[in-house]
Amino acid sequence: MRKKSTAILITTIASFLFVVVQLNAMRSTPDLRAAEGGVADQRSSAQAAVYWLVRTYQNDDGGYASLSTGANDAPSSIAGTLDAVLAIAAAGYNPAAVFAGQEETPMGYLQANDADLLAFASANGGQAGKTILALTASAMDPRDFQGQDYVAVLNGQLEPSGAYSVGDPFKQALAMLGVAAVGEAVPVEAVNWLISQQAANGAWDDGFGTLDNADATAMAIMALVATGQTTADPALLKAIEFLAAAQQPGGWEYGPGLGAGANSTALVVQALSALGEDWYSDASPWMKDGLTPLEALLAYQSVSGAFQSDFGQGPFDDFYATVQAIPAVSGRPFPLPARYEAVRRGVACLDVLQDDLTGGWPSFANGPIDAAGTSRAIQALVVAGEDPRSPRWTTPGGVDAIDALEALTPTYLDSGRGGRVGIVMQGVAAAGSPLTVTDFAGLNLPLLMSGHLSPTGEYDSTAFGIFAHAEAMLGLLAADQPIAPAAIDVLMGAQEDGDWGDSDSNGIALQVMGHLSRGARIGTLAALHASQSADGGWGFNGVSNPTASSEVVQGLVAVGLNPYGADWSRVREGRLQNAADSVMVQQTENGCWPNAFGPGDDPYSTTDAILLLSGEAGWGFSFTNLPVVVYGQ
């Protein structure tokens, strides 16, 4: 018995090591630096730093202390926790997800201490801006977090002078970045106040007597860029000149004579990224003594994953240096990408696209109103926190989105097979009680589905791929209905070494596997890594689109992986980019995503983008948090 247990243990460890080797092989190729325009170790650097941060410094209550020697050595604070949240989110991880071995989360700490958070944000505009930056980076709603509107708190801090109840440029920049993070225009008087604080040599001071302060200058640059200023503007030109003059062999220093350090170097790297400068390649104009700013920053990272500080007694792993370095090594300036804000604008697009007569939506741009488009819109509204029966989604004639789906369903199901039934079922299941799939639009949808099951196990034809068959299965799974074992056999039999043929099919197959509590196949993950576009998304012929990217992201989340993290990011021009980034840049000014095949706003792409951006991923794969990954049938 002992020999058998030992053999099982060895086999299990060997399997895990095989998975690790295979996943790393998928991520790394010899020409990665040349192909992606960055350096290959930014992803591993960011991941290692985040893992060190959470393992070493997170307190049992989920919070962080700004000044501490380690976990539970000092009480958590709002300021320290916000710093950690910004760092975790910058690397693509979810501050609301429980890390392996932990029981609480940083976001949970902020929720549990909402009164302290409000008091912190109410103190001045800089602290309100920092709060908003952390919430938007975490895909949270800053207008309604624990019942508080932090955007209103920030806007209420604006004084006639243009200052946000602050006396120094650093906090003013934080306030302005908070305004920009929620897509609002920064008032001209606020911009002018910040520019008025700039010294003749292009620098800003820290407000506490330190002139030529690289930290405040970097923050001011990011704030000005976020307001729409360019390198043609005098203030930014002078700031760039100051940074060039102040650069040291090891990066940048807080003030003259203090010596370069990780903190100041990190903030300047973020500023250079915001400016669109090349701070990462061998051709960088910011090369100093043979080192790029990126290499100078990475030199401060220890083998533990932490970034180090040195105050004259030797380098040591430092919480504050690490939380400031993670956004920089990820190539992400402030404000960080705000998925919730993009979703909010996407929902506004669906509001415009809803048909005033029927209450439904078309599936595609310029197409007819149908049950498929309406079901997809309902699913997107629900994940975005909307009630499809609310007045917002009710026509002047009193028809709400659910009424529309019910009215459109019979005609839609008059043709087609199980794929169409599954699409309707997904919308009904998303809407929830009191709706039921066994009595919707006068139809018993599961019974109707069973009638489409072929003797070979197909709910829908697989002659041209598995997509419709998988849609049928997802409908049943969403409604907690049983799936015929033969249908699972059909799905599994359609792949070759884990590859279902294209990114859409691989993505929807993973969704089914996840809902069935089956693991991701190594071959599927390898195929998705191979087909991932340079911008971090998925699509066709190297061009990403919201639909393919959404199917993949939903699939990766379903099997316990994190599609926003370092493992599924590409390094492009020094910046970690994932599928969410690739989709957000395609969103138009009106909040919609465009039709890829002609004119018009596309409801299909828009609903898929909302589903992608609303994903709530866990930590995904790591050596301490292994998802179920299989490489056999």
C-alpha positions in Angstrom: 0.0 0.0 0.0 2.8 2.4 0.9 4.6 1.6 -2.4 1.4 2.3 -4.3 0.8 5.6 -2.5 4.4 6.6 -3.2 4.0 5.8 -6.8 0.9 7.9 -7.0 2.6 10.8 -5.3 5.6 10.6 -7.7 3.3 10.3 -10.7 1.3 13.3 -9.5 4.4 15.4 -8.9 5.8 14.4 -12.3 2.5 15.4 -13.9 2.6 18.8 -12.3 6.2 19.3 -13.3 5.3 18.2 -16.9 2.5 20.8 -16.8 4.9 23.5 -15.6 7.5 22.7 -18.2 4.8 22.7 -20.9 3.2 26.0 -19.9 6.6 27.7 -19.7 7.5 26.3 -23.1 4.3 27.8 -24.5 5.2 31.2 -23.0 8.9 31.4 -24.0 10.5 31.4 -27.4 14.1 32.3 -28.3 13.0 35.3 -30.4 10.4 36.6 -27.9 12.3 39.9 -27.4 12.6 40.6 -31.1 9.0 39.5 -31.9 7.3 41.5 -29.2 9.4 44.6 -29.0 10.2 44.2 -25.3 12.2 42.0 -23.0 11.2 38.5 -22.1 11.5 38.8 -18.4 9.0 41.6 -17.7 6.2 39.1 -17.2 8.1 36.8 -14.8 9.4 39.9 -13.0 6.0 41.3 -12.4 4.6 37.9 -11.4 7.4 37.2 -8.9 7.0 40.6 -7.3 3.3 40.2 -6.9 3.6 36.7 -5.4 6.2 37.9 -3.0 4.0 40.9 -2.0 1.0 38.7 -1.2 2.8 35.9 0.4 5.1 38.0 2.5 3.2 41.2 3.4 -0.6 40.5 3.3 -2.1 40.5 6.8 -4.7 38.0 7.8 -7.4 40.6 7.4 -6.5 41.0 3.7 -5.0 44.4 4.2 -1.4 45.8 4.1 0.6 48.1 6.3 2.6 50.9 4.7 5.4 50.5 7.2 6.0 46.9 8.3 8.6 44.1 8.3 6.1 41.5 7.1 2.6 40.0 7.4 0.8 40.8 10.6 3.8 42.8 12.0 1.8 46.0 11.9 -1.9 46.8 11.5 -3.4 47.1 8.0 -4.0 50.6 6.8 -6.1 52.1 4.0 -3.0 53.7 2.4 -0.9 50.6 2.4 -3.8 48.5 1.1 -4.5 50.9 -1.8 -0.8 50.7 -2.7 -1.0 46.9 -2.8 -4.2 46.9 -4.8 -2.6 49.2 -7.5 0.4 46.9 -7.7 -1.6 43.7 -7.9 -4.0 45.1 -10.5 -1.2 46.5 -12.6 0.3 43.1 -13.2 -3.2 41.7 -14.2 -4.2 40.0 -11.0 -7.5 40.4 -9.1 -7.3 42.1 -5.7 -10.7 40.6 -4.9 -9.6 37.0 -5.5 -8.3 34.8 -2.7 -4.6 33.9 -3.1 -3.6 30.3 -2.3 -3.0 29.9 1.4 -4.9 33.1 2.3 -8.5 33.6 3.5 -9.1 37.3 2.9 -8.4 39.8 0.1 -7.3 43.4 -0.2 -10.6 44.3 -1.7 -12.4 42.6 1.1 -10.4 44.6 3.6 -11.4 47.9 1.9 -15.1 46.7 1.9 -14.9 45.8 5.5 -13.4 49.1 6.4 -15.5 51.3 4.2 -15.9 54.0 6.8 -12.1 54.4 7.1 -11.8 54.4 3.3 -14.3 57.2 3.1 -12.5 59.2 5.7 -9.2 58.7 3.9 -10.7 59.8 0.5 -12.4 62.8 2.1 -9.1 64.2 3.5 -8.0 65.7 0.2 -8.2 65.2 -3.5 -4.9 63.3 -3.8 -6.3 60.6 -1.5 -9.6 60.6 -3.2 -7.8 60.2 -6.5 -5.7 57.3 -5.2 -8.9 55.6 -4.0 -10.5 55.9 -7.5 -7.3 54.7 -9.2 -7.3 51.6 -7.1 -11.0 50.9 -7.6 -11.0 51.4 -11.3 -7.9 49.3 -11.8 -9.7 46.5 -9.9 -12.8 46.7 -12.2 -14.8 48.2 -9.4 -17.4 51.0 -9.6 -16.0 54.1 -7.9 -19.4 55.8 -8.1 -21.0 53.1 -6.0 -18.4 51.3 -3.8 -20.1 50.2 -0.6 -22.7 52.8 -1.2 -20.3 55.7 -1.6 -19.7 57.8 -4.7 -15.9 58.5 -4.6 -16.1 60.4 -7.9 -18.4 62.9 -6.2 -16.0 63.0 -3.2 -13.1 63.9 -5.5 -15.0 66.4 -7.6 -16.1 68.1 -4.3 -12.5 68.8 -3.4 -11.9 71.1 -6.3 -11.1 74.7 -5.2 -11.5 77.9 -7.2 -7.7 78.0 -7.5 -7.7 74.6 -9.3 -6.2 72.7 -6.5 -8.0 69.6 -5.2 -7.6 70.6 -1.5 -3.9 69.9 -1.8 -0.8 71.9 -1.4 1.7 69.8 -3.4 2.1 68.6 -7.0 2.2 64.9 -6.2 -1.3 64.9 -4.6 -2.7 67.2 -7.3 -1.5 64.7 -9.9 -3.2 61.9 -8.1 -6.4 63.8 -8.0 -6.2 64.6 -11.8 -5.4 61.0 -12.6 -8.5 59.9 -10.6 -10.7 62.2 -12.7 -9.1 60.9 -15.9 -9.6 57.3 -14.7 -13.4 57.6 -14.9 -13.3 59.2 -18.3 -14.2 62.8 -17.1 -12.4 65.9 -18.3 -9.9 67.3 -15.9 -10.8 71.0 -15.4 -8.5 73.5 -17.0 -7.9 75.3 -13.7 -6.7 72.0 -12.2 -4.2 71.6 -15.1 -3.1 75.2 -14.8 -2.5 74.9 -11.1 -0.2 71.9 -11.6 1.7 73.6 -14.4 2.1 76.7 -12.2 4.0 74.6 -9.7 6.7 73.6 -12.2 10.2 74.9 -11.7 12.1 76.7 -14.5 14.3 73.5 -15.0 11.1 71.4 -15.7 11.0 69.7 -12.3 8.3 69.7 -9.6 9.1 69.6 -5.9 7.5 67.2 -3.4 5.8 69.9 -1.3 8.1 69.1 1.6 11.2 71.0 0.6 12.8 68.6 -1.8 13.4 70.4 -5.0 14.1 68.7 -8.4 12.0 65.8 -7.2 11.8 62.9 -9.7 8.8 61.3 -8.1 6.6 64.4 -8.2 7.8 65.2 -11.7 6.9 61.7 -12.9 3.5 61.9 -11.4 2.9 65.3 -12.9 3.9 64.0 -16.3 1.4 61.1 -16.1 -1.3 63.5 -15.0 -0.7 65.9 -17.9 -0.6 63.1 -20.4 -3.9 61.8 -19.0 -5.5 65.2 -19.7 -4.5 65.0 -23.3 -1.2 67.0 -23.3 1.5 65.9 -25.7 5.2 66.2 -25.9 4.7 69.3 -28.0 3.4 71.1 -24.9 6.0 73.2 -23.1 5.4 71.8 -19.7 6.1 68.3 -20.8 9.1 69.3 -23.0 10.7 70.9 -20.0 9.9 67.9 -17.8 11.5 65.5 -20.2 14.6 67.7 -20.3 14.7 67.6 -16.5 14.4 63.8 -16.4 17.3 63.4 -18.9 19.5 65.7 -16.9 18.6 64.0 -13.6 19.2 60.4 -14.8 21.9 58.5 -12.9 23.6 55.2 -13.9 21.2 53.3 -11.6 18.1 55.2 -12.6 16.7 58.2 -10.8 17.0 59.6 -7.3 14.3 61.2 -5.0 16.3 64.4 -4.8 19.8 65.7 -5.6 22.6 63.7 -3.8 20.3 61.0 -2.4 21.3 58.3 -4.8 19.2 56.4 -7.3 16.6 54.0 -6.0 13.9 51.6 -7.1 11.0 53.9 -6.0 12.0 57.0 -8.0 13.2 54.9 -11.0 9.9 53.1 -11.1 7.8 56.2 -11.2 10.0 57.7 -13.9 9.7 54.5 -15.9 5.9 54.9 -15.7 6.2 58.5 -16.9 8.3 57.5 -19.8 5.8 54.8 -20.7 3.0 57.4 -20.6 5.0 59.6 -22.9 5.5 56.7 -25.4 9.3 56.8 -24.9 11.4 53.7 -25.6 12.7 52.9 -22.1 13.1 49.2 -22.6 15.0 48.2 -25.8 18.7 48.2 -26.8 17.9 51.2 -29.0 16.6 53.3 -26.2 17.7 56.9 -26.1 17.5 56.6 -22.3 20.4 54.2 -22.2 22.8 55.2 -19.4 26.2 53.4 -18.8 25.0 50.5 -20.9 21.7 50.1 -19.1 18.2 50.9 -20.2 15.8 52.3 -17.6 14.1 48.9 -17.5 17.4 47.1 -16.8 18.2 49.7 -14.2 14.9 49.0 -12.5 15.2 45.2 -12.7 18.6 45.5 -11.0 16.8 46.4 -7.8 14.8 43.1 -7.8 16.1 40.4 -5.5 15.9 36.6 -6.0 12.8 36.6 -3.7 10.9 38.6 -6.2 10.8 41.8 -4.1 12.4 45.1 -5.1 14.9 46.4 -2.7 15.8 49.6 -1.0 19.1 50.7 0.6 19.2 53.4 3.2 22.9 53.0 3.9 22.9 49.7 5.7 22.7 47.4 2.8 19.8 46.4 0.4 16.7 44.8 1.8 13.4 43.6 0.4 11.0 46.5 0.7 7.2 46.6 0.5 7.0 50.2 -0.7 9.7 49.7 -3.4 7.9 46.6 -4.6 4.4 48.2 -4.9 5.9 51.1 -6.8 8.0 48.9 -9.1 5.3 46.4 -10.2 3.3 48.9 -12.3 6.6 50.2 -13.8 8.0 46.8 -14.7 4.6 46.0 -16.2 5.0 49.1 -18.4 1.7 50.5 -17.1 1.4 54.3 -16.3 -1.4 55.7 -14.2 -4.3 55.6 -14.6 -4.3 51.8 -15.1 -6.7 50.3 -17.5 -10.3 50.6 -16.2 -12.3 47.6 -17.3 -15.5 48.6 -15.4 -15.5 52.0 -17.1 -15.3 50.4 -20.5 -18.2 48.1 -19.5 -20.2 51.1 -18.3 -19.7 52.8 -21.7 -20.6 49.5 -23.5 -23.8 49.3 -21.6 -24.6 52.8 -22.7 -24.1 51.7 -26.2 -26.6 48.8 -25.7 -29.0 51.4 -24.5 -28.8 53.2 -27.8 -28.9 50.0 -29.8 -32.1 48.6 -28.2 -35.0 48.7 -30.5 -37.7 51.1 -29.3 -40.5 49.0 -30.7 -39.7 45.4 -29.8 -37.3 46.0 -26.9 -34.9 43.6 -28.5 -31.5 43.8 -30.2 -30.1 42.5 -33.5 -27.4 39.9 -33.5 -25.2 41.9 -35.8 -24.8 45.4 -37.1 -27.6 46.4 -39.5 -29.3 43.0 -39.0 -32.9 42.2 -37.9 -34.0 42.1 -34.3 -33.9 38.5 -33.1 -33.8 36.3 -30.0 -30.1 35.6 -30.3 -29.1 39.3 -30.2 -31.5 39.9 -27.4 -30.3 36.9 -25.3 -26.7 38.0 -25.7 -27.6 41.6 -24.7 -29.4 40.3 -21.6 -26.4 38.2 -20.6 -24.1 41.3 -21.0 -26.5 43.5 -19.0 -26.7 41.0 -16.1 -22.9 40.6 -15.8 -22.6 44.4 -15.8 -25.0 44.6 -12.9 -28.1 45.7 -14.8 -31.6 44.5 -14.3 -33.1 43.8 -17.8 -36.6 44.3 -16.5 -35.8 47.8 -15.1 -37.2 51.0 -16.6 -33.9 51.7 -18.4 -34.5 48.6 -20.5 -38.2 49.1 -21.0 -39.5 50.6 -24.2 -42.0 53.5 -24.3 -44.6 50.9 -25.0 -43.9 49.0 -21.8 -41.9 46.1 -23.3 -38.8 45.2 -21.3 -35.8 43.1 -22.5 -37.2 39.9 -21.0 -40.6 40.5 -22.7 -38.7 41.0 -25.9 -36.8 37.8 -25.6 -40.0 35.9 -24.9 -41.8 37.4 -27.9 -38.9 36.8 -30.3 -38.1 33.2 -29.1 -40.8 31.1 -30.9 -40.0 32.5 -34.4 -36.2 32.2 -33.8 -36.6 28.5 -32.8 -38.8 27.7 -35.8 -35.6 27.0 -37.6 -32.2 25.7 -36.6 -31.3 23.1 -34.0 -29.9 22.9 -30.5 -27.5 25.8 -30.8 -30.3 28.2 -31.1 -32.1 26.7 -28.1 -28.9 26.9 -26.1 -28.5 30.6 -26.9 -32.0 31.4 -25.6 -31.5 29.2 -22.5 -28.4 31.2 -21.7 -30.3 34.4 -21.7 -33.2 33.0 -19.6 -30.7 31.5 -17.1 -28.8 34.8 -16.8 -32.0 36.7 -16.1 -32.8 34.3 -13.2 -35.9 33.8 -11.1 -38.8 33.8 -11.6 -38.0 32.8 -15.2 -37.5 29.1 -15.9 -36.3 27.3 -19.0 -38.9 24.6 -18.6 -41.7 27.2 -19.3 -40.5 30.1 -21.3 -42.4 31.5 -24.3 -44.8 28.6 -23.9 -41.9 26.2 -24.5 -40.1 23.6 -22.4 -36.6 24.4 -23.7 -34.7 21.4 -22.2 -37.4 19.1 -23.8 -37.0 20.9 -27.1 -33.3 20.5 -26.8 -33.6 16.7 -26.3 -35.5 16.5 -29.5 -32.5 18.0 -31.4 -30.1 15.4 -30.0 -29.0 13.1 -32.9 -28.3 9.4 -32.5 -24.6 10.2 -32.8 -24.8 12.7 -29.8 -24.9 16.0 -31.7 -27.3 18.8 -30.4 -26.4 20.7 -33.5 -24.4 20.0 -36.6 -20.6 19.8 -36.2 -20.0 19.6 -39.9 -18.4 23.0 -39.9 -17.1 23.1 -36.3 -18.3 22.6 -32.7 -19.6 26.1 -32.0 -23.4 25.5 -32.3 -23.1 22.2 -30.5 -21.1 23.9 -27.7 -23.7 26.7 -27.5 -26.4 24.1 -26.9 -24.3 22.5 -24.1 -23.7 25.9 -22.5 -27.4 26.6 -22.5 -28.1 23.3 -20.6 -25.2 23.9 -18.2 -26.3 27.5 -17.5 -29.8 26.2 -16.6 -28.5 23.3 -14.5 -29.9 20.8 -16.9 -28.2 17.4 -17.6 -26.1 16.9 -20.7 -26.2 13.7 -22.7 -22.9 11.8 -22.2 -22.9 11.2 -26.0 -22.8 15.0 -26.5 -19.7 15.2 -24.4 -18.1 12.4 -26.4 -18.9 14.3 -29.6 -17.2 17.5 -28.3 -14.1 15.6 -27.1 -13.9 13.7 -30.3 -13.8 16.8 -32.4 -10.4 17.9 -31.1 -6.9 16.9 -32.1 -4.4 16.9 -29.4 -6.5 19.4 -27.5 -7.0 21.7 -30.5 -10.5 22.3 -31.8 -9.2 24.2 -34.8 -9.5 27.9 -34.0 -9.4 30.3 -31.1 -13.3 30.7 -31.0 -13.8 26.9 -30.8 -11.0 26.4 -28.3 -12.5 29.1 -26.1 -16.0 27.8 -26.1 -14.8 24.3 -25.6 -12.9 25.5 -22.5 -16.2 27.1 -21.3 -17.9 23.8 -21.5 -15.0 21.9 -19.9 -15.0 24.4 -17.0 -18.7 24.1 -16.4 -18.3 20.3 -16.4 -15.5 20.6 -13.9 -13.1 19.1 -16.4 -9.6 20.5 -16.7 -8.0 22.4 -19.5 -6.1 20.3 -21.9 -2.4 21.1 -22.4 -2.9 21.0 -26.2 -5.7 23.5 -25.9 -3.6 25.9 -23.9 -0.7 25.4 -26.3 -2.9 26.2 -29.3 -4.3 29.4 -27.6 -0.8 30.6 -26.8 0.3 30.0 -30.3 -2.7 31.8 -31.8 -2.6 34.8 -29.4 -2.0 38.1 -31.3 0.8 40.5 -30.5 -1.6 42.8 -28.7 -2.7 40.1 -26.3 -6.0 39.2 -27.9 -7.3 36.6 -30.3 -8.8 36.8 -33.7 -7.9 35.9 -37.3 -4.7 36.3 -39.3 -3.0 38.0 -36.3 -5.7 40.7 -35.9 -7.6 40.4 -32.6 -11.3 41.0 -32.3 -13.7 41.2 -29.3 -15.6 38.1 -30.3 -12.7 35.6 -30.5 -11.0 37.2 -27.5 -14.2 37.0 -25.4 -14.7 33.3 -26.1 -11.1 32.6 -25.1 -11.2 34.8 -22.0 -14.4 33.3 -20.8 -13.0 29.8 -21.4 -9.8 30.5 -19.5 -11.7 31.9 -16.5 -14.1 28.8 -16.6 -11.1 26.4 -16.2 -9.6 28.4 -13.4 -6.9 30.4 -15.3 -6.3 34.1 -15.2 -6.5 35.6 -18.8 -5.5 39.0 -17.5 -2.3 38.0 -15.7 1.3 37.7 -16.7 1.0 34.2 -18.1 -1.5 35.4 -20.7 0.0 38.8 -21.5 2.2 39.8 -24.3 5.0 42.4 -24.0 4.5 45.0 -26.6 6.6 48.2 -26.6 7.6 47.5 -23.1 4.0 47.1 -21.8 2.2 43.9 -20.6 -0.9 43.6 -22.7 -3.7 41.1 -22.3 -6.9 40.5 -24.2 -8.8 43.1 -22.2 -6.3 45.7 -23.2 -6.6 44.7 -26.9 -10.4 45.0 -26.7 -10.6 48.3 -24.8 -8.5 50.1 -27.4 -11.1 49.0 -30.1 -14.0 50.7 -28.2 -15.3 53.8 -30.0 -16.2 57.1 -28.5 -19.9 56.2 -28.3 -19.0 53.2 -26.1 -19.8 50.7 -28.9 -17.5 48.3 -30.6 -17.4 48.6 -34.4 -18.6 46.3 -37.1 -15.5 44.5 -38.5 -17.2 43.8 -41.8 -18.8 47.1 -42.7 -20.4 50.3 -41.3 -22.2 50.5 -38.0 -21.9 49.7 -34.4 -21.9 46.0 -33.8 -24.1 44.6 -31.0 -22.4 41.2 -31.2 -18.9 42.6 -30.6 -20.3 44.9 -27.9 -22.0 42.2 -25.9 -18.9 39.9 -26.2 -16.6 42.7 -25.1 -18.8 43.4 -22.1 -18.7 39.7 -21.2 -14.9 39.7 -21.6 -14.3 42.8 -19.5 -16.6 41.7 -16.7 -14.7 38.4 -16.1 -13.8 37.8 -12.5 -10.7 35.7 -12.6 -8.9 34.0 -9.8 -5.2 33.9 -9.5 -4.8 31.2 -12.1 -1.8 29.0 -12.5 1.2 29.2 -10.1 3.4 26.7 -8.3 1.1 27.1 -5.2 -2.2 27.3 -7.0 -2.4 24.6 -9.6 -5.6 24.4 -11.7 -6.8 21.2 -13.1 -4.8 20.7 -16.3 -5.0 17.4 -18.2 -3.2 16.0 -21.2 -5.1 12.8 -21.8 -8.7 12.1 -22.9 
